[in-house]
Amino acid sequence: MKRVKKSVWLTASVLIIAGNLYLTLKEDSKADRSQWLSEWKQSANDDVVETFQTTGVITPADEYPIYFDKNEGTFLRFLVEKGQKVGAGTPLFEYSSSRLEQEIEELKAEKTQTEKQIQLIDGQIAKLNSILDEIKKEANDETDDKKEKDSAAKVTVEKDIIDQETEKLKLQEEISKYDTLISQAESKKSNLVVRSEREGIVKTLNSRLDNPIITIRSPEAAVQGVFNEQQMNKVNEGLMIHASVDPLPVTFHGEISSIEKFPEQEPSVKRKSLYPFTAQLDKSTMEEAANQLLPGMKANVTVVTKEALQAVTVPASALIKDGKKSYVLVLNAKGQIEKRDIKKGLLVDGIQEIKSGLKPGEKVVAHPEELLTDHGGFVTPLDYTAVQKQQLQQMSKTERLKLLLMGILS
């Protein structure tokens, strides 16, 4: 009896395995083929950044020229030294006040002379008024002929008085003009000291007084370098850059502020063209090493040409290409392989950005070319560490048999 039971079980097992193999391997079989998967990947949120490397040199971000104006006066002295830090309002150099003082003295002398002329006119007007009073007194006791002569004299005196008062008004206007000119000249004394409009560091002082007599470089730094012909096709103003300077432990960030469209040397078929660029470094990233970052230091520059921040990503090996379309094989919650249409984005170093069609955390087949088909169920290696003896003991015999058959028939 025992031999019969054993034979029955052995025959049934062989038939089940044979039938399973037949349905699996038959070309036109309609049975779902569960496939063995040993490797899969989970889509993630990650940064996909396309970059290239170049080199540059640290330079001041900008330079501000200070000019000496001969029309403002003669030069007196510098008020700063080379290498000195300056801020907005710092005195830089001073004009001599001798020319201005001479101008003020001349204006005051002319004003004094005009005031004396007014005093003389006042005296003349007083005499004319005295003569006019005498004529009026004598007119009461005189004959008609005498009165007629005095009347003519009175008119003449009155006319002289009016002329003198008119001249006095003109001179008073001259006094007002001199006061204005003197006030303006006095106010120019405050302009004798030329002050800085920006903060920075004094780069040069020209003692020969050739303009610019002072050059101030900004405290902000920049990177200058060159792009080759291939790199020029990838860049434009405004792109982000990262710069590192040995041995400083800081990475500086910034953006490209200018790109020359003409090569640094005359174009020639005998050499490659190189195009100068300048990248402004962000001041906030310089605070830690601002005193150590000096003009002339060499910098390793990373130029960010494209980026997708916190994008859904999968390994590029997970993609299936079919003409212009792209797919991934998703392992869904039902234990099925799902062919999913997706829209690609950036591809950098084997990491593919997925713009649409896939959510973060979904699992995809890592190497779809190794599968026999792109649909149906899937089987993965058993994780023995996840199987607990207590869980098996809590299962009924029927549940254990069901799981066993699922494993055999898959």
ZABA-477118 format. One record per residue: residue in three letters; x, y, z of N, C-alpha, C in turn. Coordinates in pm, whole numbers, plus 32768, in hexadecimal, padded with zeros to 4 digits. Layout:
REM ZABA-477118
AlaXYZXYZXYZ;...
END
This chain:
REM ZABA-477118
Met80537F8780008000800080008056807D8000;Lys80BD8078804E811880EA8058815D81027FD3;Arg817F808E7F8B81C1809E7F09816380DF7EA5;Val80E480BF7EAD808180F87E4F8075818F7E65;Lys806881B67EE4805D82467F0480D782927ED4;Lys814D82557EEA81C982977EC181CF82A67E2B;Ser81A3823E7DE481A482447D52814382AD7D20;Val80CF82B67D63806A831B7D3980A283A77D4A;Trp80DF83C07DBD811884467DD7818884677D75;Leu81DA84047D578249841B7CFB821684367C6F;Thr81B183E77C46817783FA7BBE813484827BB4;Ala80EB84A97C1C80A6852D7C1B810A85A17C14;Ser817585907C5E81DC85FB7C5E821B860A7BD6;Val823B85977B988278859B7B13821A85DA7AAE;Leu819985B27AB4813685EA7A56812586817A6A;Ile812486AB7AE78114873B7B02818A878A7ACC;Ile820387597AE7827C879E7AB88283879C7A21;Ala8263872879E48267871D79528202877A7911;Gly818A877D794C812287D57914814888677921;Asn81838888799281AF891379A8821B893C7945;Leu827A88E0792D82E588FC78CE82AE89097841;Tyr824F88B5781E821488B9779781CE893F777F;Leu817A896877E2813289E677D281908A5F77D0;Thr81FD8A517818825B8AC1781F82AC8AD077A0;Leu82D88A5F776983348A6376F782ED8A607671;Lys82708A3B766E82258A3675EF82188AC375B5;Glu823F8AD6753882458B5974F981BF8B9F74FB;Asp81538B5874DB80D08B9874D1807B8B81754D;Ser80BE8B6375BC80738B4A763780318BC97669;Lys7FB48BBE76957F6A8C3076CB7F788C3A7763;Ala7FBF8BDF779D7FD28BE2782E80368C4E7853;Asp801A8C9578C280788CFB78F080FA8CB9791C;Arg81688CF778F281EB8CC2791882258D167989;Ser822E8CDF79FE826F8D267A6B83058D1F7A57;Gln83478D927A6383D58D987A4384288DB17AC0;Trp84A08D7B7ABB84FD8D847B2B85468E0B7B26;Leu853C8E577B9485808ED97B9D85E18ED67C13;Ser865C8EF37BF586C08EF87C6086ED8F867C7E;Glu86C88FE47C2586F5906F7C3A868990D07C0B;Trp8668912D7C5D860B91987C3B863892177C82;Lys860492877C54862993087C8D85AC93567CB2;Gln85BA93A87D17854B93FD7D428563948B7D12;Ser850094C47CCD850F954F7C9F851C95AC7D16;Ala856C96157D06858A966D7D78858096FE7D4D;Asn857697557DB1858297E57D9A8615980A7DA8;Asp864E983E7D3E86DC985D7D4186F798D47CE6;Asp876C99107CF68797997E7C9F87E599467C29;Val87BC996E7BB2880499477B39884599C67B01;Val88C899C97B0289109A447ADD89769A267A70;Glu896B9A717A0289C99A6379938A329AD1799F;Thr8AB19AAB79A18B1D9B0B79B68B929AED795A;Phe8BEF9B4C79548C739B32791C8CDA9B84796C;Gln8D579B5A795E8DC29B9679AE8E199BF17958;Thr8E499C5D79958EAB9CB479578EFD9CF479C6;Thr8F579D4B79A28FAB9D8F7A058F9E9E2679F5;Gly8FC59E6D7A5C8FBF9F007A58901F9F3C7ABD;Val90179FBE7ACA906CA0067B299015A06A7B74;Ile9032A07A7BF58FE6A0D77C48900EA1677C27;Thr8FABA1BC7C128FC2A24A7BF78F5EA29C7C47;Pro8F77A31F7C588F0FA3747C948E93A3757C3A;Ala8E1FA3787C798DA4A3797C2A8D97A3F87BD8;Asp8DCEA4667C0B8DC6A4E57BC28E31A5447BF6;Glu8E4DA5A97BA78EACA6117BCF8E6DA6997BB5;Tyr8E84A6F77C118E48A77B7C088EB6A7E57BFD;Pro8EBAA82F7B8E8F20A8987B7E8EF5A91A7BC2;Ile8F54A9607BFF8F3DA9E27C3C8F90AA497BEF;Tyr8F4FAAB57BC28F92AB167B6A8FAFAB9A7BB1;Phe901BABD97B869042AC5F7BB59018ACC57B4B;Asp8FCBAD2C7B768F98AD937B1C8FE4AE157B35;Lys9033AE3F7AD49082AEB97AE3902BAF357AF3;Asn8FB1AF2D7ABE8F57AFA17ACA8F26AFB67B59;Glu8F32AF4E7BAA8F05AF587C358F70AF947C90;Gly8FEBAF997C609057AFD17CB190D7AF817C9F;Thr913AAFA47CEF91BAAF5F7CE991BDAEEF7D50;Phe9207AE857D309210AE117D889261AE357E06;Leu922FAE097E799275AE227EF792B9ADA37F2B;Arg926AAD367F4092A7ACBD7F7A9245AC487F71;Phe9280ABCD7F769231AB537F82920DAB3F8014;Leu9197AB08802B916AAAEE80B49160AA5880D1;Val9188AA0280719188A9718084920EA9398053;Glu9225A8B98072929EA87580479279A7FB7FF3;Lys92D6A7CE7FA392C0A7577F5092A7A6DE7FAA;Gly923FA6917F85921AA61B7FD391BBA6368044;Gln919AA6B6805C9141A6DA80CB90B0A6B980A8;Lys9068A685810B8FD9A66D80FA8F8DA6F0810C;Val8F2DA70B80B58EDEA78580BD8E4AA76080B7;Gly8DF9A7BA80EB8D69A7A980E58D2AA82180A3;Ala8CA8A81C80918C62A88F80568C72A90680B4;Gly8CA8A976807E8CBCA9EE80CE8D4AAA008100;Thr8DA1A99E80E98E2CA9AB81158E75AA1680C2;Pro8EB9AA7A81028F05AADF80B68F76AA9E8068;Leu8F82AAC37FE78FE8AA877F91905BAAE77F73;Phe903BAB617F4690A2ABC67F2F9065AC507F40;Glu90BCACB67F44908FAD3D7F6490C8ADA17F00;Tyr9072ADFF7ED6909EAE6F7E8490D5AEDC7EE0;Ser9131AF2D7EAB9163AF9F7EF590F6B00B7EFA;Ser90EDB0527F6D9087B0B97F7D90BCB1447F57;Ser913CB1507F349178B1D47F1A9130B21C7EA7;Arg9113B1D77E3D90CFB2157DCB9044B2437DF2;Leu8FFFB1F07E408F79B2137E6B8F7BB2887ECD;Glu8FDCB2897F278FE7B2F77F859004B37B7F3C;Gln9057B3737ED59074B3EB7E878FF6B41D7E41;Glu8FA7B3C17E0D8F2BB3E77DCA8ECBB42B7E2C;Ile8EC3B3F57EA58E6AB4307F0A8E9AB4BB7F31;Glu8F1DB4CC7F428F53B54F7F658F38B5B67EF9;Glu8F44B58E7E7C8F29B5EA7E0E8E96B6137E0C;Leu8E3EB5B57E258DAEB5D47E288D8EB6317E9C;Lys8DCCB61A7F0F8DB3B6717F828DE8B6FF7F68;Ala8E5AB7077F258E92B78C7F058E35B7D97EA7;Glu8E00B7927E448DA3B7D37DE78D23B7FC7E2E;Lys8CF7B7AA7E8B8C7FB7CD7ED78C98B84B7F2C;Thr8D0DB8507F6C8D30B8C57FBE8D34B9457F69;Gln8D6FB93A7EF38D75B9AE7E998CE9B9DC7E72;Thr8C91B97F7E5A8C07B9A27E358BBFB9E47EAB;Glu8BD8B9B27F238B9AB9EE7F9A8BC9BA7F7FAC;Lys8C48BA9B7F8D8C7ABB257F958C35BB7F7F2F;Gln8C1DBB497EB98BD6BB977E538B48BBB97E81;Ile8B0ABB5A7EC58A82BB747EFA8A87BBE27F64;Gln8AEFBBDE7FB78AFDBC46801D8B0CBCD17FDD;Leu8B5BBCDC7F738B6CBD5B7F2C8AE8BD8B7EF1;Ile8A9DBD2D7EB88A1ABD507E7E89BBBD817EEB;Asp89BEBD3B7F5F8969BD687FCF898BBDF87FF5;Gly8A0EBE187FF88A36BEA280188A07BF047FAE;Gln8A10BEDE7F3189E3BF367EC4894DBF4E7ECA;Ile8902BEE17EE8886FBEED7EF3884BBF4A7F67;Ala8897BF437FD6887CBF99804A8891C02D8027;Lys88FCC04B7FDB8916C0D67FB188A7C1097F55;Leu887EC0B37EF88814C0DB7E9B8791C0F47EE5;Asn8774C0A57F4886FAC0BB7F978702C13C7FE5;Ser877DC1608015878FC1DF805D8778C2568000;Ile87ADC24D7F868799C2B97F228706C2C67F02;Leu86C4C2547EF68636C2557ED485E5C2997F43;Asp8608C2827FC185C1C2C3803085D4C35B802D;Glu864EC38B800D8669C41C80048615C45D7F97;Ile860EC4177F2685BEC44C7EB6852CC45A7EE0;Lys84F9C3FB7F28846CC4007F528452C4737FB5;Lys84B5C491801084A4C4FE807084A5C586802B;Glu8502C5977FD0850FC6187F8C849BC6337F2D;Ala8459C5CB7F0383EDC5DC7EA18378C62A7EDD;Asn8365C62E7F6382F2C6727F9F8300C70B7F9D;Asp837DC7427F9C8392C7D47FA683C3C8117F23;Glu83C7C7CB7EBB8400C7FC7E3E8393C8307DDF;Thr83C7C87E7D7D836CC8B37D16834DC8457CB4;Asp82F4C8667C5B82C8C8017BFA833AC7D67B9F;Asp838EC8387B7483FEC8147B1D8462C7B87B65;Lys847BC7D97BE584D7C78A7C34849EC6FE7C4D;Lys841AC6F77C6783D9C6767C8083E4C61B7C06;Glu83DCC6597B9183E3C6097B16846DC5C97B06;Lys84D7C6187B278560C5E47B1E8577C5757B86;Asp8543C58E7C028555C52A7C6A8508C4A97C4B;Ser849AC4B57C08844CC43F7BE28499C3E67B82;Ala84DDC4287B24852FC3DD7AC585A4C3987B0E;Ala85DEC3E37B71864DC3A97BBE861DC3317C11;Lys85A2C33F7C478568C2D27C978559C2527C45;Val8529C2637BCA8516C1EE7B73859CC1AA7B57;Thr8603C1FE7B3F8688C1C77B2286BEC1797B99;Val86AFC1B17C1386E0C16F7C8C8696C0E97CA3;Glu8614C0ED7C9385C4C0727CA685EEC0067C44;Lys860CC0317BC78639BFCE7B6386BFBF927B8D;Asp8719BFE77BC2879CBFB57BF0878CBF507C63;Ile872DBF6E7CBA8714BF137D2B86E5BE8A7CF8;Ile8688BE8D7C988655BE107C5F86C5BDC07C1C;Asp871DBE077BD4878DBDC37B9287EABD827BF7;Gln8804BDCC7C66885DBD957CCD881EBD1C7D10;Glu879CBD217D2B8759BCAF7D6C8754BC367D0F;Thr8745BC4F7C8C8748BBE17C2B87D0BB9F7C29;Glu8839BBF07C2C88C1BBBB7C2E88DABB6C7CAE;Lys88A0BB9E7D1D88B0BB597D9D8870BACD7D98;Leu87F9BAC47D5987B6BA427D4D880AB9DF7CFD;Lys8849BA127C92889EB9BB7C428914B9867C94;Leu894EB9DF7CE489BFB9B57D358995B9527DA3;Gln891EB9667DD988EBB9087E3D88D6B87C7E00;Glu88ABB87A7D83889FB7F87D3E8928B7B87D2B;Glu898CB80D7D138A14B7D97D088A41B79B7D8C;Ile8A1CB7DE7DFA8A3FB7A97E7F8A01B71E7E92;Ser8983B70F7E6D893FB68C7E798985B6217E25;Lys89B0B6487DAD89F5B5EA7D558A78B5BC7D95;Tyr8AC3B61D7DD08B40B5F97E108B29B59D7E88;Asp8ABFB5B77ED38A9FB5607F458A86B4D07F16;Thr8A3BB4C27EA68A1FB43D7E6F8AA0B3F87E43;Leu8AF5B4427DFD8B73B4077DCC8BCFB3E07E3E;Ile8BD2B4337EA58C25B4137F1A8BF1B3957F60;Ser8B6BB38C7F6C8B2EB3177FAB8B4CB2987F5B;Gln8B42B2A37ED78B60B22F7E838BF2B2067E90;Ala8C4AB2677E958CD8B2487EA38CF6B2077F29;Glu8CB3B2387F928CC6B1FC80178C96B16B8018;Ser8C26B1517FD28BF1B0C87FD08C4EB0697F84;Lys8C9CB0A07F288CFAB04B7EDE8D69B0147F37;Lys8D7CB0527FAA8DE4B02180058DC8AF918031;Ser8D46AF70803B8D22AEE780628D42AE837FF4;Asn8D4EAEB57F778D6EAE5E7F078E05AE4F7EF2;Leu8E52AE917F438EE2AE867F348F14ADFA7F58;Val8EC6ADB57FAC8EE8AD2B7FD18E90ACCD7F7E;Val8ECEAC7A7F2A8E86AC197ED78E79AB987F26;Arg8DFDAB667F2F8DE1AAF07F808DB8AA797F28;Ser8DCFAA027F5B8DABA9887F128D13A9757F15;Glu8CDEA9477EA58C4FA92A7E9E8C2FA8987EBD;Arg8C97A8437EBE8C84A7B37ED38CEDA77E7F33;Glu8CD0A7077F678D35A6C47FB88D94A6767F5C;Gly8E0CA6627F898E6DA6187F3A8EF8A6247F74;Ile8F5BA6077F218FE8A60C7F499034A6607EE3;Val9087A6BD7F1590D4A7147EBC913BA6BF7E71;Lys912CA6BB7DEC9187A66B7D9A9200A6BB7D6E;Thr91EAA7377D3E925AA78A7D0E9246A81B7D37;Leu92B7A8617D4A92BCA8F17D5E931EA9297CF5;Asn92F1A9897CA59346A9C27C3C937DAA487C6B;Ser93F8AA497C9A9434AAC37CCF9453AB297C61;Arg9455AAFC7BE4946CAB5A7B7593EDABA37B4E;Leu937FAB7F7B9092FCABBE7B7A92C2ABA37AF0;Asp92EFAB347AB292AFAB067A36922EAABF7A5A;Asn91C3AAE17A179142AAA27A35913BAA137A00;Pro90FBA9BB7A4D90C4A9D37AD39134A9D77B3C;Ile912AAA337B9A9195AA3F7BFD9186A9D57C6B;Ile910CA99E7C7B90F6A9317CDC909FA8C77C98;Thr90C3A8497CAF906FA7DA7C82904AA7867CFB;Ile8FC8A76F7D0B8F96A7207D7C8F5AA69F7D44;Arg8F87A62E7D788F4CA5AF7D4F8EE3A5867DB6;Ser8E79A54A7D848E0AA5247DDC8E35A4AF7E36;Pro8DF7A4A27EAC8E19A4327F058DE3A3AE7ED1;Glu8D7CA3B47E798D48A3397E3F8DABA3017DD9;Ala8DAAA27D7DCD8E07A23C7D6F8DBBA2047CF8;Ala8E05A1EE7C8E8DD0A1B07C158E34A1497BE3;Val8E08A0F77B868E60A0967B468E64A0B77AB1;Gln8EDCA0C07A7B8EECA0D479EC8F30A05A79B0;Gly8F01A032793B8F3A9FBF78F78F149FC27864;Val8F229F5178228EFF9F4777948EB09EC7777B;Phe8E569ECE77198E0D9E5976E88E429E34765E;Asn8E489DB276438E6E9D8875BC8DF29D877562;Glu8E069D6374E68D999D6B74838D269D0E74A8;Gln8D449C9574D88CDA9C3774FC8C8C9C687576;Gln8CD29CA075D78C8F9CD276508C379D4A7633;Met8C5D9D9975D08C0E9E1175AD8B819DEC7580;Asn8B6F9D73754C8AEA9D48751F8A909D227595;Lys8ACA9D17760C8A7D9CEC76818A5F9D5C76E3;Val8AA39DCE76D48A9D9E34773D8A519EAF7711;Asn8A259EF9777489EB9F7E775F89F59FCA77E3;Glu89E8A04C77DD89F2A09E78558982A07978B7;Gly89A5A07779378943A055799E894F9FC779D2;Leu899E9F71798F89AE9EE879BF89F99EE67A44;Met89D59E887A998A149E797B1C8A9E9E387B0E;Ile8AFB9E637B628B7F9E247B688BA49E087BF9;His8BFE9DA77C0B8C399D8A7C8D8CD09D907C7A;Ala8D149DD47CD58DA59DE47CC88DE99DB97D48;Ser8E569D6F7D3A8EA89D477DAD8F379D757D95;Val8F769D9F7E0290009DD27DFA90539D877E60;Asp90B99D417E3191139CFB7E8E916E9D607ED3;Pro91849D547F5691569CEA7FB090DC9D128003;Leu90909D757FD7901E9DA380268FB49D36802E;Pro8F779D2380A38F169CB580B58E889CDA808B;Val8E779D4D804C8DF19D80802E8DD79D767F97;Thr8D5A9D557F748D2E9D5B7EE88CDE9DDB7ED5;Phe8D089E2C7E788CC59EAB7E5E8C609E997DED;His8BF09EDF7DFB8B869ED67D978B729F5D7D53;Gly8B3F9F5B7CDC8B269FD87C938AE29FBC7C0F;Glu8AE5A01E7BB68AA9A00C7B328AFAA0587AC9;Ile8AEFA0297A4E8B38A06879E08AFAA0F079C2;Ser8B4AA15879CA8B16A1E079B48B30A2127926;Ser8B98A1DF78E58BB3A20B785C8C02A1A07811;Ile8BE7A19677908C2FA13B77368C52A18976B8;Glu8CD1A18D76978CFBA1D4761F8CD9A18075A4;Lys8CA1A1C1753F8C7DA17C74C48CF0A17A745F;Phe8D5AA1C2747E8DCFA1C374278E43A1827472;Pro8E90A12A74318EFDA0E474798F66A14474AD;Glu8FB0A11575139013A16B75539089A18A74F8;Gln90A1A13574939108A150742E90C5A15973A4;Glu9109A198734890D4A1A372C290B9A117728A;Pro9044A101724D9024A07D7218908EA04D71B4;Ser90AE9FCB71BE91119F90716490F39EFC7153;Val910B9EC870DC90F69E3A70C291619DE67106;Lys91CB9E257136923A9DDE717392289DC47208;Arg91C29DFE724591AD9DE872D491179DE972F3;Lys90F59DAD7362906A9DA9738F90459E2F73CF;Ser8FCA9E5673BA8F9A9ED473F28F6D9EC07483;Leu8F909F1F74D88F699F1E75658F229FA17583;Tyr8EB29F9775CB8E5CA00A75E18E5AA02F7676;Pro8E85A0A7769A8E8BA0CE77288E00A0D87767;Phe8DFAA0B777E68D7FA0C678348DA2A0FB78BE;Thr8D3EA13778FD8D4AA16579888CD2A13179D6;Ala8CECA0FA7A4B8C81A0CA7AA38C8AA1147B28;Gln8C1CA1527B4E8C16A19B7BCD8BFCA1397C3F;Leu8C50A13C7CA68C3EA0E47D198BDDA1227D7C;Asp8B89A0CF7DB58B26A0FB7E178B6DA1237E98;Lys8B55A1A07EC38B99A1D37F3A8B7AA1827FB6;Ser8AFFA14B7FBF8AD7A10180378B27A0808048;Thr8B5EA04A7FDA8BAC9FCF7FE48C409FEA7FFC;Met8C65A06A80048CF3A08E80138D19A0B280A1;Glu8CB5A0BF80FA8CD0A0F4817F8D36A09F81CB;Glu8D2DA01B81BC8D849FC2820A8E179FD081E5;Ala8E339FEE81648EBF9FF381388EDDA07280E8;Ala8E92A0DF81048EA2A15A80B68F2FA19280C1;Asn8F6BA18B81388FF2A1C3814A905EA16E810A;Gln903FA0EF80EF90A2A09580B39099A090801B;Leu9028A0BD7FE59013A0B97F549052A1357F15;Leu90BDA1207ECA910BA18F7E959109A18F7DFD;Pro910CA2067DC09115A20F7D2E9190A1C47CFB;Gly917EA17A7C8E91EBA12E7C5491EBA09A7C78;Met919BA0747CDE91939FE77D02914E9F987C93;Lys917E9F1D7C7C91449EC77C1690C89E817C4F;Ala90629E727BFC8FE49E377C298FBA9DC57BCC;Asn8F869D5B7C078F469CF07BBB8EB19D0F7BB3;Val8E7F9D1C7B3A8DF79D4E7B258D9D9CE07AEE;Thr8D2B9CCD7B2F8CC39C737AFD8C509CC77AC9;Val8C309CB87A498BC39D057A0C8B489CAB7A04;Val8AD89CD97A3E8A5B9C8D7A3B8A0D9CB879BF;Thr8A049C5E795C89C09C8078DF892A9C6378E6;Lys89069BF6792A88789BD3793B88689B8F79C2;Glu87F19B9979FB87D99B557A7987459B3D7A8D;Ala87289ACE7ACF869E9AAD7AF886A69A877B8B;Leu86739ADE7BE086819ACB7C71860C9A797CA7;Gln862D9A187CFC85CB99C17D3B856C99837CD3;Ala85A999507C69855C99117BFD854B987C7C1A;Val84E7983F7BDD84D797AE7BE4854097707B8A;Thr858F97137BC085FF96DA7B74860096427B7E;Val863796037B14865095737B1286D4955E7AC8;Pro871294E97AD7878994CD7A86876594CD79F2;Ala87BE94FD799F87A49500790F8791947378D7;Ser87CC9410791A87BF938578EC8731935178F7;Ala86DB9395794586529367795985F5938E78E7;Leu862493E2788A85CE9412781E85CB93B277A8;Ile855793A9776A8544936076ED852193C77682;Lys856793C57613854C942275A6850493D97536;Asp849994177509844B93E17499842B9454743B;Gly8483946873DA847494DB7382848E955C73CD;Lys842E95B773C8843B9636740F8409962D749F;Lys83C995BE74C2839195B1754783F1956675A3;Ser83DF957D7625842F953A768A83D3950076F5;Tyr83FD948E772E83AC944977918403941B7804;Val83C193FC7874840093B278E183A293437909;Leu83D892DA79428388926B79738377927C7A09;Val82FB929A7A3182DD92B67ABD82AD92377B01;Leu82DE921D7B7882B091AC7BCA824091E07C24;Asn81C491C47BFC815492007C45812D91AE7CC0;Ala80CD91E17D0A80A591A57D8A805E911F7D77;Lys803091037CFC7FEA90867CE2804990167CBC;Gly80CB90317CC3812C8FCC7C9E813B8FBB7C09;Gln811590207BBE811B901B7B2D8182907D7AF6;Ile81BA90587A81821490B37A3A81C0910B79E0;Glu81CC918D79F2817A91EE79A881D49242794E;Lys81BA923D78CD8206928F786E81CE931C7871;Arg8221937D789981F1940578B2823594677851;Asp81E494B6780A8216951E77B0824595957805;Ile82BF95C477EB82F59634783A832D96A077DE;Lys834097167819837F978677D0840697A17811;Lys846F979B77BE84F797AA77F2851D983D7805;Gly857F9852785D85BB98D67871865198CD7860;Leu869A990678BF872C990678B88766987A78D2;Leu87D3985C788D881E97E178A488AD980778C5;Val88D797E97940895E980D796C899A979779B8;Asp8A0D976879888A5896FD79CC8A01968479EB;Gly89B0965B798C895F95E3799C88E295F479EE;Ile88C3966E7A1A884A968B7A6487EA96D57A09;Gln8770969F79F9870E96D7799D869F971E79EB;Glu8688979E79C6861697E779FF859797BA79B8;Ile852D97A07A0684A9977C79D0844B97F279E8;Lys84239834797D83CC98A9798C833B988379AA;Ser830C98147972828297E8798B827797537972;Gly8214971379B181FB9685799E8229962E7A11;Leu827296657A6F82A596177ADF82A7966C7B5D;Lys8283962E7BCD828196757C4D82FA964A7CA1;Pro832496A37CFC8393967E7D55836E96047DA9;Gly83CD95A77DB683B695317E09838594B77DBD;Glu835694C77D42832B94537CF483A594017CC9;Lys8393937D7CC6840293247CA583FD93017C11;Val847493007BD3847E92E17B4584E692747B2F;Val84D7922A7AC1853891C37A9D85BA92077A76;Ala862991DD7AB286AA921E7A9B86E191FF7A11;His86CD918279E08703915B795E86949114790F;Pro863A915E78D285C79123788D85EE90C97817;Glu866490DB77DE868E908A776B86A58FF97792;Glu86AF8FDD781486C68F54784186458F057851;Leu85D18F48784785508F04785885228EC777D4;Leu84D18E5D77E284998E1C776B84258E6B7731;Thr83DA8EB0778A83678EFE775D83598F7877B6;Asp830D8FDA778782FD905777D28279905F781C;His823B8FEA783781BF8FEA788481B88F6778D4;Gly814E8F5A7924813B8EE27974816E8EF37A02;Gly816E8E837A4C819A8E877AD682318E7F7AE2;Phe82608E8D7B5E82F08E867B76830B8E427BFB;Val83818E067C0383AD8DC27C7D84348DFA7CA2;Thr84478E157D2284C68E4A7D5385048DE97DB6;Pro85848DF07DCD85C48D977E2F85848DA57EB8;Leu857D8D357EFE85448D357F8485A48D787FE5;Asp856D8DD3803185BC8E12809985A68DC3811A;Tyr86048D67813485F48D0F81A785ED8D5B822B;Thr862C8DCF822E862B8E1B82AD85A18E5482CA;Ala854D8E5D826284C68E94827784628E2782A1;Val84898DA6829384308D3782B784478D138349;Gln83E08D1E839983EB8D01842783A18C7E8447;Lys83DE8C2B849983A68BAA84BB831C8BB884FA;Gln830B8C218549828A8C36858C821B8C4E8527;Gln823A8C9684BA81D68CAF845381AB8C2D840E;Leu820D8BD683F281ED8B5683B381968AFF840E;Gln81B48B01848F81668AB084EE80D78AE084FA;Gln80C18B6184E2803A8B9984ED7FE58B7B8472;Met80278B4F84027FDC8B3083877F9D8AA68391;Ser7F2B8A95834E7EEB8A1183467F3189BE82DC;Lys7F19893C82DC7F5588E482787F2B890C81EC;Thr7EAF893A81DF7E7B8962815C7EC789DB8127;Glu7EE18A3D81807F2A8AB581567FBA8A938130;Arg7FF78A35817D807F8A0E815B808589CA80D4;Leu8022897180BC801E8929803C800889897FC8;Lys7FB289EA7FDE7F958A4D7F7580138A9B7F4F;Leu805B8AC77FB380D68B137F97813E8ABB7F54;Leu81448A3A7F7D81A389DE7F40818489C87EAD;Leu810389B47E8F80DA89A07E0380F28A1D7DB0;Met80DC8A947DED80F68B127DA581898B1B7D7D;Gly81E18AED7DD8826F8AF07DB982938A8E7D4C;Ile82538A187D50827389B27CEB823C89D67C63;Leu81C18A0D7C61817E8A2A7BE181A68AAD7BA4;Ser81ED8B017BEF82128B847BB9827A8B757B4A;
END
